[in-house]
Amino acid sequence: NGSTLVAFYTVTGGTNFEPRTALWAKVSTDGRNWSDPRRILPGFYIAAPLKLVGGSLLLAGEHVGEARATRRMALYRTQQPDGLGGWDEAKIAPGDLKVFGYTEPAPYVLPGGRVVCPFRNYSGTLYASESGDGGRTWGVPVKTTFPDSLARHASGRLPDGQYFLVNNPSAKRLDRSILTIALSRDGRLFDRAFVLKNEPTAKRFEGKHKLDGWQYPHAIVVKTSLLVAYSVNKEDVRLARIRLDALSRRK
């Protein structure tokens, strides 16, 4: 309603896919004072709910616990505007489970309300699924030709109608030495791409599951810019600001 802030966050049960891992939320009306936490849903989530055509919300993440024996990506939908309840699980069959570890879904909405959801996987290119009924049911994810090095990606739509996808498009698995943004007129054919970061990096400290490189992007439009947040070597967080007019398709 414009006066309520909801902060969603995942709390793990010790490991990311442990059965107790779940989405939690806190609520504030002033950004300073926050409610007690409330548990929302089981699962592992690293992105906020996406608003769909008509106002419903789509939440995309990972199944945890015993559910991972037969499933991977977890997709939920609610018509409750604040996202604090009313979540129903969407129907999606992952297909070949061996292709997917973390799926890290990053959905976006096409004109007319269809929803596209790309998925991280082991194949070397993104998989993707579509929903034609507002996120209630989904097709079996299929392999695309969009290169990906097995890393998190971010997607969305710019004010001029273009779609963007930020990722690590190397052909080498887990190579995160280059971070790019690709653009599409229709959300299906991405025919332009720009390098955001490709300078050599080296981690300062050893640690679990750490890799050199520019990784784990998230992107949002703020006024006349696209802000892209990303990790450097899983040690630092940086922010890139891209002027929207630099991404426009000039005639």
VEXDREN-2710 file (C-alpha; in Angstrom, 1 decimal):
% VEXDREN-2710
k/r/px/py/pz
1/ASN/0.0/0.0/0.0
2/GLY/3.0/2.3/-0.2
3/SER/3.4/2.6/3.6
4/THR/4.6/-0.8/4.6
5/LEU/8.1/-2.3/4.1
6/VAL/8.6/-6.0/4.1
7/ALA/12.1/-7.5/4.4
8/PHE/12.4/-11.1/3.2
9/TYR/15.4/-13.2/4.1
10/THR/16.4/-16.9/4.3
11/VAL/17.6/-18.5/7.5
12/THR/19.4/-21.8/7.0
13/GLY/19.2/-24.8/9.3
14/GLY/23.0/-25.0/9.4
15/THR/23.4/-25.9/5.7
16/ASN/21.4/-24.4/2.8
17/PHE/19.3/-27.5/2.0
18/GLU/18.8/-28.6/5.6
19/PRO/15.1/-29.2/6.3
20/ARG/14.8/-26.3/8.6
21/THR/16.0/-23.8/6.0
22/ALA/13.1/-21.3/5.4
23/LEU/12.1/-17.8/4.2
24/TRP/11.4/-15.3/7.0
25/ALA/10.1/-11.8/7.0
26/LYS/10.0/-8.6/9.1
27/VAL/7.6/-5.6/8.6
28/SER/8.1/-1.9/9.2
29/THR/6.2/1.3/8.5
30/ASP/9.2/3.6/8.9
31/GLY/12.3/1.6/8.0
32/ARG/13.7/1.9/11.5
33/ASN/11.4/-0.1/13.7
34/TRP/10.7/-3.7/12.6
35/SER/8.3/-6.4/13.8
36/ASP/9.3/-9.7/15.2
37/PRO/10.4/-12.2/12.5
38/ARG/7.7/-14.5/11.1
39/ARG/8.3/-17.7/9.1
40/ILE/6.8/-17.6/5.6
41/LEU/7.8/-20.8/3.7
42/PRO/10.3/-23.7/3.7
43/GLY/13.0/-23.4/1.2
44/PHE/16.2/-21.5/0.2
45/TYR/15.6/-18.1/-1.5
46/ILE/18.1/-15.4/-2.6
47/ALA/15.7/-13.1/-4.4
48/ALA/12.6/-11.1/-3.5
49/PRO/9.2/-11.9/-4.8
50/LEU/8.4/-10.7/-8.3
51/LYS/5.2/-8.7/-9.0
52/LEU/3.3/-10.2/-11.9
53/VAL/0.6/-8.8/-14.2
54/GLY/-2.6/-8.4/-12.1
55/GLY/-0.7/-7.8/-8.9
56/SER/0.1/-11.4/-7.7
57/LEU/3.6/-12.2/-6.5
58/LEU/5.9/-15.0/-7.6
59/LEU/8.6/-16.4/-5.3
60/ALA/11.3/-18.5/-6.8
61/GLY/14.0/-20.5/-5.0
62/GLU/15.1/-24.0/-4.0
63/HIS/13.4/-26.9/-2.3
64/VAL/15.1/-28.2/0.8
65/GLY/15.1/-31.4/2.9
66/GLU/13.4/-34.5/1.6
67/ALA/11.7/-32.6/-1.2
68/ARG/15.1/-32.4/-3.0
69/ALA/15.0/-36.1/-3.7
70/THR/12.4/-35.5/-6.4
71/ARG/12.4/-31.7/-7.0
72/ARG/14.8/-28.8/-7.3
73/MET/13.3/-25.4/-8.0
74/ALA/10.6/-24.1/-5.7
75/LEU/8.0/-21.7/-7.2
76/TYR/5.2/-20.2/-5.2
77/ARG/2.5/-17.7/-6.0
78/THR/0.3/-15.5/-3.8
79/GLN/-2.3/-12.8/-4.4
80/GLN/-1.6/-11.2/-1.0
81/PRO/0.0/-7.9/-1.8
82/ASP/2.5/-7.9/1.1
83/GLY/3.6/-11.5/0.5
84/LEU/3.2/-12.5/4.1
85/GLY/0.8/-15.3/3.4
86/GLY/-1.4/-17.1/1.0
87/TRP/1.4/-18.8/-0.9
88/ASP/0.4/-21.7/-3.1
89/GLU/3.1/-23.9/-4.7
90/ALA/3.2/-23.8/-8.5
91/LYS/3.4/-27.0/-10.5
92/ILE/6.7/-27.6/-12.3
93/ALA/8.5/-30.8/-13.2
94/PRO/12.3/-30.4/-13.2
95/GLY/12.9/-33.1/-15.8
96/ASP/16.4/-34.5/-15.5
97/LEU/17.3/-33.9/-11.8
98/LYS/21.0/-34.6/-12.5
99/VAL/21.2/-31.4/-14.6
100/PHE/20.3/-29.2/-11.6
101/GLY/22.1/-28.4/-8.4
102/TYR/21.3/-24.8/-7.3
103/THR/18.8/-23.5/-9.8
104/GLU/18.7/-19.9/-8.5
105/PRO/15.7/-18.8/-10.6
106/ALA/15.5/-15.3/-11.9
107/PRO/12.0/-14.9/-13.5
108/TYR/10.8/-12.0/-15.7
109/VAL/7.4/-11.1/-17.2
110/LEU/6.8/-10.9/-21.0
111/PRO/4.2/-8.6/-22.6
112/GLY/0.7/-10.1/-22.1
113/GLY/1.6/-11.7/-18.8
114/ARG/3.6/-14.8/-19.7
115/VAL/6.5/-15.4/-17.3
116/VAL/9.9/-16.8/-18.2
117/CYS/12.2/-18.3/-15.6
118/PRO/15.8/-19.1/-16.4
119/PHE/17.6/-21.7/-14.2
120/ARG/21.3/-22.2/-13.3
121/ASN/22.4/-25.8/-14.1
122/TYR/25.4/-28.0/-15.0
123/SER/25.0/-28.0/-18.8
124/GLY/27.0/-24.9/-19.8
125/THR/23.9/-23.0/-20.9
126/LEU/20.8/-21.7/-19.0
127/TYR/17.7/-23.8/-18.9
128/ALA/14.3/-22.0/-18.9
129/SER/10.6/-22.6/-18.3
130/GLU/7.5/-20.6/-19.1
131/SER/4.2/-20.1/-17.5
132/GLY/1.1/-18.9/-19.4
133/ASP/-1.3/-18.7/-16.5
134/GLY/0.3/-16.2/-14.2
135/GLY/2.8/-18.5/-12.5
136/ARG/0.4/-21.3/-11.5
137/THR/1.8/-24.0/-13.8
138/TRP/5.1/-24.3/-15.6
139/GLY/6.5/-26.2/-18.6
140/VAL/9.3/-28.6/-18.1
141/PRO/12.6/-26.6/-18.2
142/VAL/14.4/-26.8/-21.5
143/LYS/18.0/-26.2/-22.5
144/THR/18.6/-22.8/-24.1
145/THR/21.6/-21.5/-26.1
146/PHE/22.4/-18.8/-23.6
147/PRO/25.9/-19.5/-22.2
148/ASP/26.4/-19.7/-18.4
149/SER/29.3/-20.9/-16.4
150/LEU/27.2/-22.4/-13.5
151/ALA/26.6/-19.2/-11.6
152/ARG/23.9/-16.9/-10.3
153/HIS/22.3/-14.6/-12.9
154/ALA/19.9/-11.6/-12.7
155/SER/17.2/-10.6/-15.1
156/GLY/14.5/-7.9/-15.5
157/ARG/13.0/-5.3/-17.8
158/LEU/14.1/-1.8/-18.5
159/PRO/11.7/1.2/-18.7
160/ASP/12.1/1.3/-22.5
161/GLY/10.8/-2.3/-22.8
162/GLN/14.0/-4.1/-23.3
163/TYR/14.9/-7.2/-21.2
164/PHE/18.2/-7.7/-19.6
165/LEU/20.1/-10.7/-18.2
166/VAL/23.3/-10.3/-16.2
167/ASN/25.5/-13.4/-15.8
168/ASN/28.9/-15.1/-16.2
169/PRO/28.8/-16.4/-19.8
170/SER/32.1/-18.3/-19.9
171/ALA/32.1/-21.8/-21.5
172/LYS/34.3/-23.0/-18.6
173/ARG/32.4/-24.2/-15.6
174/LEU/32.6/-21.9/-12.5
175/ASP/34.7/-19.4/-14.5
176/ARG/33.4/-16.0/-13.1
177/SER/36.1/-13.8/-14.6
178/ILE/33.7/-12.0/-16.8
179/LEU/30.4/-10.4/-15.9
180/THR/28.2/-9.2/-18.8
181/ILE/24.7/-7.8/-19.5
182/ALA/22.7/-9.1/-22.5
183/LEU/19.7/-7.3/-23.9
184/SER/16.6/-8.4/-25.8
185/ARG/13.6/-6.7/-27.4
186/ASP/11.2/-9.5/-26.8
187/GLY/12.6/-11.4/-23.8
188/ARG/13.5/-14.4/-26.0
189/LEU/16.3/-13.4/-28.4
190/PHE/19.2/-11.7/-26.6
191/ASP/21.1/-10.1/-29.5
192/ARG/23.3/-7.5/-27.8
193/ALA/25.7/-7.9/-24.9
194/PHE/28.2/-5.7/-23.1
195/VAL/31.0/-6.5/-20.7
196/LEU/30.5/-5.0/-17.2
197/LYS/33.6/-6.4/-15.5
198/ASN/36.5/-8.6/-16.8
199/GLU/39.6/-7.3/-15.0
200/PRO/41.6/-10.1/-13.2
201/THR/40.8/-10.6/-9.6
202/ALA/42.3/-12.7/-6.8
203/LYS/40.8/-13.5/-3.4
204/ARG/42.7/-12.3/-0.4
205/PHE/41.6/-15.1/2.0
206/GLU/40.9/-18.8/1.7
207/GLY/37.5/-20.0/2.6
208/LYS/34.7/-22.4/1.8
209/HIS/33.4/-22.5/-1.8
210/LYS/35.3/-19.3/-2.7
211/LEU/36.1/-18.4/-6.3
212/ASP/37.9/-15.5/-7.9
213/GLY/35.7/-13.3/-10.0
214/TRP/32.7/-11.0/-10.4
215/GLN/29.7/-13.0/-9.3
216/TYR/26.2/-13.2/-7.7
217/PRO/24.7/-10.2/-9.5
218/HIS/21.4/-8.5/-8.7
219/ALA/20.1/-5.6/-10.7
220/ILE/17.3/-3.0/-10.2
221/VAL/16.3/0.2/-12.0
222/VAL/16.5/3.3/-9.9
223/LYS/15.5/6.6/-11.6
224/THR/17.6/6.9/-14.8
225/SER/20.1/4.1/-14.0
226/LEU/20.4/0.4/-13.7
227/LEU/22.2/-0.6/-10.5
228/VAL/24.0/-3.9/-10.6
229/ALA/25.3/-5.2/-7.3
230/TYR/27.8/-8.1/-7.3
231/SER/30.4/-9.9/-5.2
232/VAL/34.1/-9.8/-5.9
233/ASN/35.8/-13.1/-5.0
234/LYS/33.0/-13.6/-2.4
235/GLU/34.8/-11.1/-0.2
236/ASP/33.6/-7.6/-1.3
237/VAL/30.3/-6.2/-2.5
238/ARG/30.4/-3.6/-5.3
239/LEU/27.8/-1.6/-7.2
240/ALA/27.9/-0.6/-10.8
241/ARG/25.7/2.2/-12.1
242/ILE/24.7/2.0/-15.8
243/ARG/22.9/5.0/-17.4
244/LEU/19.7/3.7/-19.0
245/ASP/20.4/5.8/-22.1
246/ALA/23.7/3.9/-22.6
247/LEU/21.6/0.7/-23.0
248/SER/19.0/2.1/-25.3
249/ARG/18.6/1.0/-29.0
250/ARG/19.2/4.2/-30.9
251/LYS/17.7/4.4/-34.4
END
